[in-house]
């Protein structure tokens, strides 16, 4: 069993859609574009603020593995924890142990809405 690369399965037909001006689809695509831009800006700001919180606490208190941050009536309590992680290098496993990779791999699919290539 081998995974196929690309965005369309070979047994699925492909359809090019042109949203009609003023159609529900055109309005949805425009709303999606605006929401995506706003979400990206918000995500960047949130990441920056969280990174500053982490830096503030970990630089002021080196060696601490857990911070319990008290809340207020207008802001909930938070925790900052050091979490050990383990990653499996699937690219290396597939290259060096292809039979083992295939034995444990779970193949599937999902719909992905993304910008067209070259745009």
PDB file as gemmi writes it, atoms N, CA and C in Angstrom:
CRYST1    1.000    1.000    1.000  90.00  90.00  90.00 P 1                      
ATOM      1  N   UNK A   1       0.846  -1.178   0.000  1.00  0.00           N  
ATOM      2  CA  UNK A   1       0.000   0.000   0.000  1.00  0.00           C  
ATOM      3  C   UNK A   1       0.891   1.241   0.000  1.00  0.00           C  
ATOM      4  N   UNK A   2       0.631   2.163  -0.882  1.00  0.00           N  
ATOM      5  CA  UNK A   2       1.469   3.357  -0.977  1.00  0.00           C  
ATOM      6  C   UNK A   2       0.586   4.595  -1.031  1.00  0.00           C  
ATOM      7  N   UNK A   3       1.002   5.633  -0.290  1.00  0.00           N  
ATOM      8  CA  UNK A   3       0.246   6.890  -0.289  1.00  0.00           C  
ATOM      9  C   UNK A   3       0.523   7.639  -1.582  1.00  0.00           C  
ATOM     10  N   UNK A   4      -0.493   8.301  -2.089  1.00  0.00           N  
ATOM     11  CA  UNK A   4      -0.303   9.106  -3.286  1.00  0.00           C  
ATOM     12  C   UNK A   4      -0.099  10.551  -2.883  1.00  0.00           C  
ATOM     13  N   UNK A   5       0.734  11.249  -3.611  1.00  0.00           N  
ATOM     14  CA  UNK A   5       0.953  12.655  -3.317  1.00  0.00           C  
ATOM     15  C   UNK A   5       0.054  13.487  -4.218  1.00  0.00           C  
ATOM     16  N   UNK A   6      -0.093  14.742  -3.862  1.00  0.00           N  
ATOM     17  CA  UNK A   6      -0.956  15.618  -4.649  1.00  0.00           C  
ATOM     18  C   UNK A   6      -2.255  15.870  -3.919  1.00  0.00           C  
ATOM     19  N   UNK A   7      -3.097  16.673  -4.534  1.00  0.00           N  
ATOM     20  CA  UNK A   7      -4.317  17.063  -3.847  1.00  0.00           C  
ATOM     21  C   UNK A   7      -5.552  16.336  -4.351  1.00  0.00           C  
ATOM     22  N   UNK A   8      -5.472  15.640  -5.478  1.00  0.00           N  
ATOM     23  CA  UNK A   8      -6.651  14.944  -5.986  1.00  0.00           C  
ATOM     24  C   UNK A   8      -6.338  13.473  -6.142  1.00  0.00           C  
ATOM     25  N   UNK A   9      -7.241  12.649  -5.669  1.00  0.00           N  
ATOM     26  CA  UNK A   9      -7.075  11.212  -5.834  1.00  0.00           C  
ATOM     27  C   UNK A   9      -7.291  10.876  -7.307  1.00  0.00           C  
ATOM     28  N   UNK A  10      -6.566   9.892  -7.832  1.00  0.00           N  
ATOM     29  CA  UNK A  10      -6.665   9.573  -9.253  1.00  0.00           C  
ATOM     30  C   UNK A  10      -8.056   9.129  -9.677  1.00  0.00           C  
ATOM     31  N   UNK A  11      -8.857   8.572  -8.771  1.00  0.00           N  
ATOM     32  CA  UNK A  11     -10.185   8.083  -9.151  1.00  0.00           C  
ATOM     33  C   UNK A  11     -11.283   9.122  -8.930  1.00  0.00           C  
ATOM     34  N   UNK A  12     -10.936  10.332  -8.555  1.00  0.00           N  
ATOM     35  CA  UNK A  12     -11.928  11.382  -8.313  1.00  0.00           C  
ATOM     36  C   UNK A  12     -11.897  12.393  -9.455  1.00  0.00           C  
ATOM     37  N   UNK A  13     -13.056  12.752 -10.006  1.00  0.00           N  
ATOM     38  CA  UNK A  13     -13.081  13.768 -11.066  1.00  0.00           C  
ATOM     39  C   UNK A  13     -12.775  15.151 -10.502  1.00  0.00           C  
ATOM     40  N   UNK A  14     -12.327  16.032 -11.367  1.00  0.00           N  
ATOM     41  CA  UNK A  14     -11.977  17.395 -10.979  1.00  0.00           C  
ATOM     42  C   UNK A  14     -12.927  18.349 -11.682  1.00  0.00           C  
ATOM     43  N   UNK A  15     -13.353  19.392 -10.979  1.00  0.00           N  
ATOM     44  CA  UNK A  15     -14.287  20.367 -11.518  1.00  0.00           C  
ATOM     45  C   UNK A  15     -13.774  21.761 -11.225  1.00  0.00           C  
ATOM     46  N   UNK A  16     -13.681  22.603 -12.249  1.00  0.00           N  
ATOM     47  CA  UNK A  16     -13.265  23.992 -12.077  1.00  0.00           C  
ATOM     48  C   UNK A  16     -14.533  24.826 -11.874  1.00  0.00           C  
ATOM     49  N   UNK A  17     -14.548  25.619 -10.804  1.00  0.00           N  
ATOM     50  CA  UNK A  17     -15.720  26.414 -10.439  1.00  0.00           C  
ATOM     51  C   UNK A  17     -15.399  27.894 -10.601  1.00  0.00           C  
ATOM     52  N   UNK A  18     -16.270  28.633 -11.233  1.00  0.00           N  
ATOM     53  CA  UNK A  18     -16.178  30.084 -11.334  1.00  0.00           C  
ATOM     54  C   UNK A  18     -17.400  30.640 -10.619  1.00  0.00           C  
ATOM     55  N   UNK A  19     -17.179  31.299  -9.493  1.00  0.00           N  
ATOM     56  CA  UNK A  19     -18.297  31.839  -8.712  1.00  0.00           C  
ATOM     57  C   UNK A  19     -18.954  32.982  -9.483  1.00  0.00           C  
ATOM     58  N   UNK A  20     -20.252  32.910  -9.649  1.00  0.00           N  
ATOM     59  CA  UNK A  20     -20.996  33.961 -10.357  1.00  0.00           C  
ATOM     60  C   UNK A  20     -21.028  35.222  -9.503  1.00  0.00           C  
ATOM     61  N   UNK A  21     -20.887  36.409 -10.129  1.00  0.00           N  
ATOM     62  CA  UNK A  21     -20.946  37.659  -9.376  1.00  0.00           C  
ATOM     63  C   UNK A  21     -22.255  37.770  -8.585  1.00  0.00           C  
ATOM     64  N   UNK A  22     -22.121  38.095  -7.302  1.00  0.00           N  
ATOM     65  CA  UNK A  22     -23.284  38.258  -6.445  1.00  0.00           C  
ATOM     66  C   UNK A  22     -23.870  36.965  -5.920  1.00  0.00           C  
ATOM     67  N   UNK A  23     -23.270  35.825  -6.265  1.00  0.00           N  
ATOM     68  CA  UNK A  23     -23.800  34.530  -5.820  1.00  0.00           C  
ATOM     69  C   UNK A  23     -23.444  34.277  -4.355  1.00  0.00           C  
ATOM     70  N   UNK A  24     -24.136  33.328  -3.774  1.00  0.00           N  
ATOM     71  CA  UNK A  24     -23.841  32.929  -2.399  1.00  0.00           C  
ATOM     72  C   UNK A  24     -22.389  32.464  -2.296  1.00  0.00           C  
ATOM     73  N   UNK A  25     -21.928  31.670  -3.278  1.00  0.00           N  
ATOM     74  CA  UNK A  25     -20.558  31.175  -3.240  1.00  0.00           C  
ATOM     75  C   UNK A  25     -19.560  32.317  -3.298  1.00  0.00           C  
ATOM     76  N   UNK A  26     -19.795  33.321  -4.167  1.00  0.00           N  
ATOM     77  CA  UNK A  26     -18.873  34.458  -4.235  1.00  0.00           C  
ATOM     78  C   UNK A  26     -18.832  35.194  -2.900  1.00  0.00           C  
ATOM     79  N   UNK A  27     -19.982  35.397  -2.285  1.00  0.00           N  
ATOM     80  CA  UNK A  27     -20.028  36.071  -0.982  1.00  0.00           C  
ATOM     81  C   UNK A  27     -19.314  35.256   0.096  1.00  0.00           C  
ATOM     82  N   UNK A  28     -19.494  33.945   0.078  1.00  0.00           N  
ATOM     83  CA  UNK A  28     -18.806  33.085   1.040  1.00  0.00           C  
ATOM     84  C   UNK A  28     -17.292  33.126   0.840  1.00  0.00           C  
ATOM     85  N   UNK A  29     -16.847  33.092  -0.408  1.00  0.00           N  
ATOM     86  CA  UNK A  29     -15.406  33.140  -0.679  1.00  0.00           C  
ATOM     87  C   UNK A  29     -14.808  34.478  -0.248  1.00  0.00           C  
ATOM     88  N   UNK A  30     -15.543  35.566  -0.456  1.00  0.00           N  
ATOM     89  CA  UNK A  30     -15.071  36.881  -0.016  1.00  0.00           C  
ATOM     90  C   UNK A  30     -15.013  36.953   1.507  1.00  0.00           C  
ATOM     91  N   UNK A  31     -16.037  36.426   2.162  1.00  0.00           N  
ATOM     92  CA  UNK A  31     -16.069  36.420   3.628  1.00  0.00           C  
ATOM     93  C   UNK A  31     -14.944  35.554   4.182  1.00  0.00           C  
ATOM     94  N   UNK A  32     -14.683  34.425   3.522  1.00  0.00           N  
ATOM     95  CA  UNK A  32     -13.594  33.538   3.960  1.00  0.00           C  
ATOM     96  C   UNK A  32     -12.252  34.239   3.853  1.00  0.00           C  
ATOM     97  N   UNK A  33     -12.051  34.976   2.772  1.00  0.00           N  
ATOM     98  CA  UNK A  33     -10.800  35.707   2.560  1.00  0.00           C  
ATOM     99  C   UNK A  33     -10.597  36.762   3.655  1.00  0.00           C  
ATOM    100  N   UNK A  34     -11.630  37.521   3.953  1.00  0.00           N  
ATOM    101  CA  UNK A  34     -11.540  38.554   4.989  1.00  0.00           C  
ATOM    102  C   UNK A  34     -11.315  37.929   6.369  1.00  0.00           C  
ATOM    103  N   UNK A  35     -12.033  36.845   6.663  1.00  0.00           N  
ATOM    104  CA  UNK A  35     -11.887  36.181   7.957  1.00  0.00           C  
ATOM    105  C   UNK A  35     -10.495  35.568   8.100  1.00  0.00           C  
ATOM    106  N   UNK A  36      -9.966  35.024   7.015  1.00  0.00           N  
ATOM    107  CA  UNK A  36      -8.627  34.436   7.045  1.00  0.00           C  
ATOM    108  C   UNK A  36      -7.574  35.503   7.353  1.00  0.00           C  
ATOM    109  N   UNK A  37      -7.701  36.674   6.740  1.00  0.00           N  
ATOM    110  CA  UNK A  37      -6.758  37.764   7.001  1.00  0.00           C  
ATOM    111  C   UNK A  37      -6.849  38.214   8.456  1.00  0.00           C  
ATOM    112  N   UNK A  38      -8.066  38.371   8.968  1.00  0.00           N  
ATOM    113  CA  UNK A  38      -8.248  38.789  10.361  1.00  0.00           C  
ATOM    114  C   UNK A  38      -7.723  37.723  11.321  1.00  0.00           C  
ATOM    115  N   UNK A  39      -7.980  36.453  11.012  1.00  0.00           N  
ATOM    116  CA  UNK A  39      -7.519  35.365  11.872  1.00  0.00           C  
ATOM    117  C   UNK A  39      -5.998  35.285  11.886  1.00  0.00           C  
ATOM    118  N   UNK A  40      -5.378  35.516  10.744  1.00  0.00           N  
ATOM    119  CA  UNK A  40      -3.918  35.486  10.663  1.00  0.00           C  
ATOM    120  C   UNK A  40      -3.302  36.598  11.512  1.00  0.00           C  
ATOM    121  N   UNK A  41      -3.865  37.788  11.410  1.00  0.00           N  
ATOM    122  CA  UNK A  41      -3.377  38.908  12.220  1.00  0.00           C  
ATOM    123  C   UNK A  41      -3.560  38.624  13.708  1.00  0.00           C  
ATOM    124  N   UNK A  42      -4.734  38.103  14.075  1.00  0.00           N  
ATOM    125  CA  UNK A  42      -5.011  37.799  15.473  1.00  0.00           C  
ATOM    126  C   UNK A  42      -4.082  36.695  15.984  1.00  0.00           C  
ATOM    127  N   UNK A  43      -3.850  35.666  15.168  1.00  0.00           N  
ATOM    128  CA  UNK A  43      -2.968  34.568  15.566  1.00  0.00           C  
ATOM    129  C   UNK A  43      -1.543  35.063  15.774  1.00  0.00           C  
ATOM    130  N   UNK A  44      -1.077  35.939  14.890  1.00  0.00           N  
ATOM    131  CA  UNK A  44       0.268  36.500  15.042  1.00  0.00           C  
ATOM    132  C   UNK A  44       0.382  37.310  16.330  1.00  0.00           C  
ATOM    133  N   UNK A  45      -0.641  38.122  16.607  1.00  0.00           N  
ATOM    134  CA  UNK A  45      -0.633  38.943  17.821  1.00  0.00           C  
ATOM    135  C   UNK A  45      -0.686  38.056  19.059  1.00  0.00           C  
ATOM    136  N   UNK A  46      -1.555  37.047  19.056  1.00  0.00           N  
ATOM    137  CA  UNK A  46      -1.679  36.139  20.186  1.00  0.00           C  
ATOM    138  C   UNK A  46      -0.377  35.389  20.435  1.00  0.00           C  
ATOM    139  N   UNK A  47       0.269  34.906  19.386  1.00  0.00           N  
ATOM    140  CA  UNK A  47       1.541  34.210  19.548  1.00  0.00           C  
ATOM    141  C   UNK A  47       2.591  35.131  20.147  1.00  0.00           C  
ATOM    142  N   UNK A  48       2.630  36.357  19.662  1.00  0.00           N  
ATOM    143  CA  UNK A  48       3.597  37.320  20.194  1.00  0.00           C  
ATOM    144  C   UNK A  48       3.382  37.602  21.672  1.00  0.00           C  
ATOM    145  N   UNK A  49       2.134  37.792  22.068  1.00  0.00           N  
ATOM    146  CA  UNK A  49       1.826  38.056  23.478  1.00  0.00           C  
ATOM    147  C   UNK A  49       2.175  36.842  24.327  1.00  0.00           C  
ATOM    148  N   UNK A  50       1.811  35.652  23.870  1.00  0.00           N  
ATOM    149  CA  UNK A  50       2.124  34.438  24.640  1.00  0.00           C  
ATOM    150  C   UNK A  50       3.627  34.219  24.755  1.00  0.00           C  
ATOM    151  N   UNK A  51       4.365  34.484  23.695  1.00  0.00           N  
ATOM    152  CA  UNK A  51       5.823  34.361  23.747  1.00  0.00           C  
ATOM    153  C   UNK A  51       6.417  35.332  24.765  1.00  0.00           C  
ATOM    154  N   UNK A  52       5.871  36.542  24.829  1.00  0.00           N  
ATOM    155  CA  UNK A  52       6.358  37.529  25.805  1.00  0.00           C  
ATOM    156  C   UNK A  52       6.041  37.105  27.232  1.00  0.00           C  
ATOM    157  N   UNK A  53       4.851  36.526  27.460  1.00  0.00           N  
ATOM    158  CA  UNK A  53       4.495  36.023  28.791  1.00  0.00           C  
ATOM    159  C   UNK A  53       5.472  34.929  29.211  1.00  0.00           C  
ATOM    160  N   UNK A  54       5.729  33.984  28.304  1.00  0.00           N  
ATOM    161  CA  UNK A  54       6.658  32.893  28.598  1.00  0.00           C  
ATOM    162  C   UNK A  54       8.047  33.439  28.919  1.00  0.00           C  
ATOM    163  N   UNK A  55       8.521  34.367  28.107  1.00  0.00           N  
ATOM    164  CA  UNK A  55       9.849  34.947  28.326  1.00  0.00           C  
ATOM    165  C   UNK A  55       9.903  35.685  29.656  1.00  0.00           C  
ATOM    166  N   UNK A  56       8.875  36.457  29.961  1.00  0.00           N  
ATOM    167  CA  UNK A  56       8.834  37.220  31.211  1.00  0.00           C  
ATOM    168  C   UNK A  56       8.953  36.298  32.421  1.00  0.00           C  
ATOM    169  N   UNK A  57       8.186  35.234  32.430  1.00  0.00           N  
ATOM    170  CA  UNK A  57       8.193  34.335  33.580  1.00  0.00           C  
ATOM    171  C   UNK A  57       9.449  33.472  33.648  1.00  0.00           C  
ATOM    172  N   UNK A  58       9.858  32.897  32.529  1.00  0.00           N  
ATOM    173  CA  UNK A  58      11.000  31.974  32.562  1.00  0.00           C  
ATOM    174  C   UNK A  58      12.331  32.690  32.770  1.00  0.00           C  
ATOM    175  N   UNK A  59      12.450  33.922  32.314  1.00  0.00           N  
ATOM    176  CA  UNK A  59      13.685  34.677  32.553  1.00  0.00           C  
ATOM    177  C   UNK A  59      13.756  35.165  33.999  1.00  0.00           C  
ATOM    178  N   UNK A  60      12.618  35.527  34.569  1.00  0.00           N  
ATOM    179  CA  UNK A  60      12.592  36.008  35.949  1.00  0.00           C  
ATOM    180  C   UNK A  60      12.750  34.862  36.953  1.00  0.00           C  
ATOM    181  N   UNK A  61      12.381  33.648  36.557  1.00  0.00           N  
ATOM    182  CA  UNK A  61      12.402  32.504  37.476  1.00  0.00           C  
ATOM    183  C   UNK A  61      12.983  31.272  36.785  1.00  0.00           C  
ATOM    184  N   UNK A  62      14.295  31.272  36.457  1.00  0.00           N  
ATOM    185  CA  UNK A  62      14.884  30.118  35.761  1.00  0.00           C  
ATOM    186  C   UNK A  62      14.796  28.852  36.611  1.00  0.00           C  
ATOM    187  N   UNK A  63      14.593  27.728  35.939  1.00  0.00           N  
ATOM    188  CA  UNK A  63      14.557  26.444  36.624  1.00  0.00           C  
ATOM    189  C   UNK A  63      13.184  26.022  37.096  1.00  0.00           C  
ATOM    190  N   UNK A  64      12.207  26.907  37.043  1.00  0.00           N  
ATOM    191  CA  UNK A  64      10.851  26.558  37.456  1.00  0.00           C  
ATOM    192  C   UNK A  64      10.158  25.853  36.288  1.00  0.00           C  
ATOM    193  N   UNK A  65       9.445  24.773  36.576  1.00  0.00           N  
ATOM    194  CA  UNK A  65       8.792  23.999  35.526  1.00  0.00           C  
ATOM    195  C   UNK A  65       7.302  24.226  35.413  1.00  0.00           C  
ATOM    196  N   UNK A  66       6.729  24.940  36.391  1.00  0.00           N  
ATOM    197  CA  UNK A  66       5.290  25.200  36.344  1.00  0.00           C  
ATOM    198  C   UNK A  66       4.992  26.526  37.026  1.00  0.00           C  
ATOM    199  N   UNK A  67       4.195  27.319  36.361  1.00  0.00           N  
ATOM    200  CA  UNK A  67       3.752  28.593  36.909  1.00  0.00           C  
ATOM    201  C   UNK A  67       2.234  28.576  36.999  1.00  0.00           C  
ATOM    202  N   UNK A  68       1.688  28.890  38.156  1.00  0.00           N  
ATOM    203  CA  UNK A  68       0.252  29.065  38.328  1.00  0.00           C  
ATOM    204  C   UNK A  68       0.012  30.564  38.385  1.00  0.00           C  
ATOM    205  N   UNK A  69      -0.674  31.083  37.400  1.00  0.00           N  
ATOM    206  CA  UNK A  69      -0.894  32.519  37.274  1.00  0.00           C  
ATOM    207  C   UNK A  69      -2.314  32.822  37.745  1.00  0.00           C  
ATOM    208  N   UNK A  70      -2.421  33.603  38.815  1.00  0.00           N  
ATOM    209  CA  UNK A  70      -3.725  33.905  39.396  1.00  0.00           C  
ATOM    210  C   UNK A  70      -4.572  34.711  38.427  1.00  0.00           C  
ATOM    211  N   UNK A  71      -5.860  34.489  38.491  1.00  0.00           N  
ATOM    212  CA  UNK A  71      -6.790  35.230  37.661  1.00  0.00           C  
ATOM    213  C   UNK A  71      -7.329  36.445  38.392  1.00  0.00           C  
ATOM    214  N   UNK A  72      -8.144  37.195  37.692  1.00  0.00           N  
ATOM    215  CA  UNK A  72      -8.843  38.352  38.261  1.00  0.00           C  
ATOM    216  C   UNK A  72     -10.313  38.196  37.893  1.00  0.00           C  
ATOM    217  N   UNK A  73     -11.175  39.086  38.384  1.00  0.00           N  
ATOM    218  CA  UNK A  73     -12.580  38.987  37.989  1.00  0.00           C  
ATOM    219  C   UNK A  73     -12.797  39.123  36.475  1.00  0.00           C  
ATOM    220  N   UNK A  74     -11.838  39.724  35.769  1.00  0.00           N  
ATOM    221  CA  UNK A  74     -11.994  39.942  34.323  1.00  0.00           C  
ATOM    222  C   UNK A  74     -11.054  39.103  33.469  1.00  0.00           C  
ATOM    223  N   UNK A  75     -10.252  38.254  34.123  1.00  0.00           N  
ATOM    224  CA  UNK A  75      -9.297  37.428  33.387  1.00  0.00           C  
ATOM    225  C   UNK A  75      -9.136  36.102  34.100  1.00  0.00           C  
ATOM    226  N   UNK A  76      -9.293  35.003  33.378  1.00  0.00           N  
ATOM    227  CA  UNK A  76      -9.185  33.696  34.035  1.00  0.00           C  
ATOM    228  C   UNK A  76      -7.746  33.370  34.429  1.00  0.00           C  
ATOM    229  N   UNK A  77      -7.619  32.480  35.397  1.00  0.00           N  
ATOM    230  CA  UNK A  77      -6.297  31.994  35.818  1.00  0.00           C  
ATOM    231  C   UNK A  77      -5.671  31.212  34.665  1.00  0.00           C  
ATOM    232  N   UNK A  78      -4.356  31.157  34.672  1.00  0.00           N  
ATOM    233  CA  UNK A  78      -3.604  30.440  33.631  1.00  0.00           C  
ATOM    234  C   UNK A  78      -2.547  29.571  34.290  1.00  0.00           C  
ATOM    235  N   UNK A  79      -2.047  28.624  33.526  1.00  0.00           N  
ATOM    236  CA  UNK A  79      -0.889  27.834  33.920  1.00  0.00           C  
ATOM    237  C   UNK A  79       0.110  27.848  32.788  1.00  0.00           C  
ATOM    238  N   UNK A  80       1.372  27.913  33.139  1.00  0.00           N  
ATOM    239  CA  UNK A  80       2.446  27.760  32.162  1.00  0.00           C  
ATOM    240  C   UNK A  80       3.260  26.568  32.627  1.00  0.00           C  
ATOM    241  N   UNK A  81       3.299  25.528  31.819  1.00  0.00           N  
ATOM    242  CA  UNK A  81       3.987  24.286  32.164  1.00  0.00           C  
ATOM    243  C   UNK A  81       5.050  23.960  31.130  1.00  0.00           C  
ATOM    244  N   UNK A  82       6.178  23.442  31.590  1.00  0.00           N  
ATOM    245  CA  UNK A  82       7.158  22.867  30.684  1.00  0.00           C  
ATOM    246  C   UNK A  82       6.666  21.465  30.351  1.00  0.00           C  
ATOM    247  N   UNK A  83       6.576  21.135  29.080  1.00  0.00           N  
ATOM    248  CA  UNK A  83       6.089  19.837  28.644  1.00  0.00           C  
ATOM    249  C   UNK A  83       7.162  19.194  27.777  1.00  0.00           C  
ATOM    250  N   UNK A  84       7.626  18.014  28.190  1.00  0.00           N  
ATOM    251  CA  UNK A  84       8.572  17.266  27.363  1.00  0.00           C  
ATOM    252  C   UNK A  84       7.828  16.683  26.174  1.00  0.00           C  
ATOM    253  N   UNK A  85       8.474  16.691  25.027  1.00  0.00           N  
ATOM    254  CA  UNK A  85       7.848  16.168  23.821  1.00  0.00           C  
ATOM    255  C   UNK A  85       8.716  15.105  23.175  1.00  0.00           C  
ATOM    256  N   UNK A  86       8.067  14.251  22.413  1.00  0.00           N  
ATOM    257  CA  UNK A  86       8.759  13.236  21.621  1.00  0.00           C  
ATOM    258  C   UNK A  86       8.138  13.281  20.234  1.00  0.00           C  
ATOM    259  N   UNK A  87       8.984  13.345  19.229  1.00  0.00           N  
ATOM    260  CA  UNK A  87       8.509  13.325  17.846  1.00  0.00           C  
ATOM    261  C   UNK A  87       9.031  12.078  17.161  1.00  0.00           C  
ATOM    262  N   UNK A  88       8.257  11.569  16.252  1.00  0.00           N  
ATOM    263  CA  UNK A  88       8.692  10.450  15.432  1.00  0.00           C  
ATOM    264  C   UNK A  88       9.044  11.004  14.060  1.00  0.00           C  
ATOM    265  N   UNK A  89      10.265  10.791  13.630  1.00  0.00           N  
ATOM    266  CA  UNK A  89      10.710  11.264  12.327  1.00  0.00           C  
ATOM    267  C   UNK A  89      10.197  10.287  11.269  1.00  0.00           C  
ATOM    268  N   UNK A  90       8.969  10.545  10.790  1.00  0.00           N  
ATOM    269  CA  UNK A  90       8.342   9.626   9.848  1.00  0.00           C  
ATOM    270  C   UNK A  90       9.049   9.585   8.503  1.00  0.00           C  
ATOM    271  N   UNK A  91       9.653  10.686   8.104  1.00  0.00           N  
ATOM    272  CA  UNK A  91      10.380  10.708   6.831  1.00  0.00           C  
ATOM    273  C   UNK A  91      11.573   9.740   6.890  1.00  0.00           C  
ATOM    274  N   UNK A  92      12.306   9.798   7.999  1.00  0.00           N  
ATOM    275  CA  UNK A  92      13.452   8.909   8.166  1.00  0.00           C  
ATOM    276  C   UNK A  92      12.985   7.458   8.322  1.00  0.00           C  
ATOM    277  N   UNK A  93      11.930   7.238   9.098  1.00  0.00           N  
ATOM    278  CA  UNK A  93      11.403   5.891   9.282  1.00  0.00           C  
ATOM    279  C   UNK A  93      10.982   5.292   7.946  1.00  0.00           C  
ATOM    280  N   UNK A  94      10.297   6.087   7.130  1.00  0.00           N  
ATOM    281  CA  UNK A  94       9.841   5.602   5.816  1.00  0.00           C  
ATOM    282  C   UNK A  94      11.031   5.249   4.929  1.00  0.00           C  
ATOM    283  N   UNK A  95      12.110   6.025   5.018  1.00  0.00           N  
ATOM    284  CA  UNK A  95      13.294   5.782   4.205  1.00  0.00           C  
ATOM    285  C   UNK A  95      14.083   4.574   4.697  1.00  0.00           C  
ATOM    286  N   UNK A  96      14.320   4.504   6.021  1.00  0.00           N  
ATOM    287  CA  UNK A  96      15.197   3.478   6.573  1.00  0.00           C  
ATOM    288  C   UNK A  96      14.475   2.168   6.912  1.00  0.00           C  
ATOM    289  N   UNK A  97      13.180   2.258   7.246  1.00  0.00           N  
ATOM    290  CA  UNK A  97      12.414   1.068   7.621  1.00  0.00           C  
ATOM    291  C   UNK A  97      11.046   1.082   6.918  1.00  0.00           C  
ATOM    292  N   UNK A  98      11.027   0.996   5.584  1.00  0.00           N  
ATOM    293  CA  UNK A  98       9.759   1.141   4.853  1.00  0.00           C  
ATOM    294  C   UNK A  98       8.706   0.092   5.219  1.00  0.00           C  
ATOM    295  N   UNK A  99       9.103  -1.132   5.519  1.00  0.00           N  
ATOM    296  CA  UNK A  99       8.122  -2.153   5.883  1.00  0.00           C  
ATOM    297  C   UNK A  99       7.477  -1.843   7.231  1.00  0.00           C  
ATOM    298  N   UNK A 100       8.281  -1.414   8.182  1.00  0.00           N  
ATOM    299  CA  UNK A 100       7.755  -1.040   9.487  1.00  0.00           C  
ATOM    300  C   UNK A 100       6.836   0.173   9.365  1.00  0.00           C  
ATOM    301  N   UNK A 101       7.262   1.150   8.552  1.00  0.00           N  
ATOM    302  CA  UNK A 101       6.437   2.343   8.316  1.00  0.00           C  
ATOM    303  C   UNK A 101       5.077   1.944   7.742  1.00  0.00           C  
ATOM    304  N   UNK A 102       5.075   1.090   6.729  1.00  0.00           N  
ATOM    305  CA  UNK A 102       3.837   0.679   6.076  1.00  0.00           C  
ATOM    306  C   UNK A 102       2.955  -0.123   7.027  1.00  0.00           C  
ATOM    307  N   UNK A 103       3.577  -0.929   7.883  1.00  0.00           N  
ATOM    308  CA  UNK A 103       2.818  -1.746   8.823  1.00  0.00           C  
ATOM    309  C   UNK A 103       2.041  -0.880   9.829  1.00  0.00           C  
ATOM    310  N   UNK A 104       2.635   0.231  10.264  1.00  0.00           N  
ATOM    311  CA  UNK A 104       2.002   1.057  11.289  1.00  0.00           C  
ATOM    312  C   UNK A 104       1.337   2.326  10.745  1.00  0.00           C  
ATOM    313  N   UNK A 105       1.547   2.639   9.501  1.00  0.00           N  
ATOM    314  CA  UNK A 105       0.956   3.852   8.926  1.00  0.00           C  
ATOM    315  C   UNK A 105      -0.561   3.698   8.816  1.00  0.00           C  
ATOM    316  N   UNK A 106      -1.256   4.792   9.077  1.00  0.00           N  
ATOM    317  CA  UNK A 106      -2.699   4.827   8.888  1.00  0.00           C  
ATOM    318  C   UNK A 106      -2.974   5.871   7.818  1.00  0.00           C  
ATOM    319  N   UNK A 107      -3.504   5.420   6.701  1.00  0.00           N  
ATOM    320  CA  UNK A 107      -3.737   6.301   5.568  1.00  0.00           C  
ATOM    321  C   UNK A 107      -5.175   6.787   5.579  1.00  0.00           C  
ATOM    322  N   UNK A 108      -5.370   8.021   5.182  1.00  0.00           N  
ATOM    323  CA  UNK A 108      -6.705   8.594   5.137  1.00  0.00           C  
ATOM    324  C   UNK A 108      -6.701   9.820   4.251  1.00  0.00           C  
ATOM    325  N   UNK A 109      -7.686  10.640   4.404  1.00  0.00           N  
ATOM    326  CA  UNK A 109      -7.758  11.860   3.618  1.00  0.00           C  
ATOM    327  C   UNK A 109      -8.715  12.841   4.256  1.00  0.00           C  
ATOM    328  N   UNK A 110      -8.689  14.057   3.772  1.00  0.00           N  
ATOM    329  CA  UNK A 110      -9.595  15.087   4.253  1.00  0.00           C  
ATOM    330  C   UNK A 110      -9.687  16.186   3.209  1.00  0.00           C  
ATOM    331  N   UNK A 111     -10.730  16.977   3.271  1.00  0.00           N  
ATOM    332  CA  UNK A 111     -10.872  18.125   2.387  1.00  0.00           C  
ATOM    333  C   UNK A 111      -9.999  19.252   2.913  1.00  0.00           C  
ATOM    334  N   UNK A 112      -9.253  19.897   2.010  1.00  0.00           N  
ATOM    335  CA  UNK A 112      -8.390  21.026   2.373  1.00  0.00           C  
ATOM    336  C   UNK A 112      -8.691  22.178   1.414  1.00  0.00           C  
ATOM    337  N   UNK A 113      -9.121  23.308   1.960  1.00  0.00           N  
ATOM    338  CA  UNK A 113      -9.364  24.502   1.156  1.00  0.00           C  
ATOM    339  C   UNK A 113      -8.118  25.370   1.267  1.00  0.00           C  
ATOM    340  N   UNK A 114      -7.449  25.606   0.137  1.00  0.00           N  
ATOM    341  CA  UNK A 114      -6.197  26.356   0.161  1.00  0.00           C  
ATOM    342  C   UNK A 114      -6.103  27.236  -1.074  1.00  0.00           C  
ATOM    343  N   UNK A 115      -5.202  28.220  -1.033  1.00  0.00           N  
ATOM    344  CA  UNK A 115      -5.024  29.073  -2.221  1.00  0.00           C  
ATOM    345  C   UNK A 115      -4.546  28.237  -3.415  1.00  0.00           C  
ATOM    346  N   UNK A 116      -4.956  28.639  -4.599  1.00  0.00           N  
ATOM    347  CA  UNK A 116      -4.514  27.949  -5.804  1.00  0.00           C  
ATOM    348  C   UNK A 116      -3.019  28.157  -5.975  1.00  0.00           C  
ATOM    349  N   UNK A 117      -2.371  27.199  -6.566  1.00  0.00           N  
ATOM    350  CA  UNK A 117      -0.919  27.308  -6.768  1.00  0.00           C  
ATOM    351  C   UNK A 117      -0.607  28.447  -7.721  1.00  0.00           C  
ATOM    352  N   UNK A 118       0.507  29.125  -7.442  1.00  0.00           N  
ATOM    353  CA  UNK A 118       0.954  30.206  -8.306  1.00  0.00           C  
ATOM    354  C   UNK A 118       0.250  31.529  -8.013  1.00  0.00           C  
ATOM    355  N   UNK A 119      -0.461  31.573  -6.899  1.00  0.00           N  
ATOM    356  CA  UNK A 119      -1.183  32.816  -6.585  1.00  0.00           C  
ATOM    357  C   UNK A 119      -0.777  33.354  -5.252  1.00  0.00           C  
TER     358      UNK A 119                                                      
END                                                                             
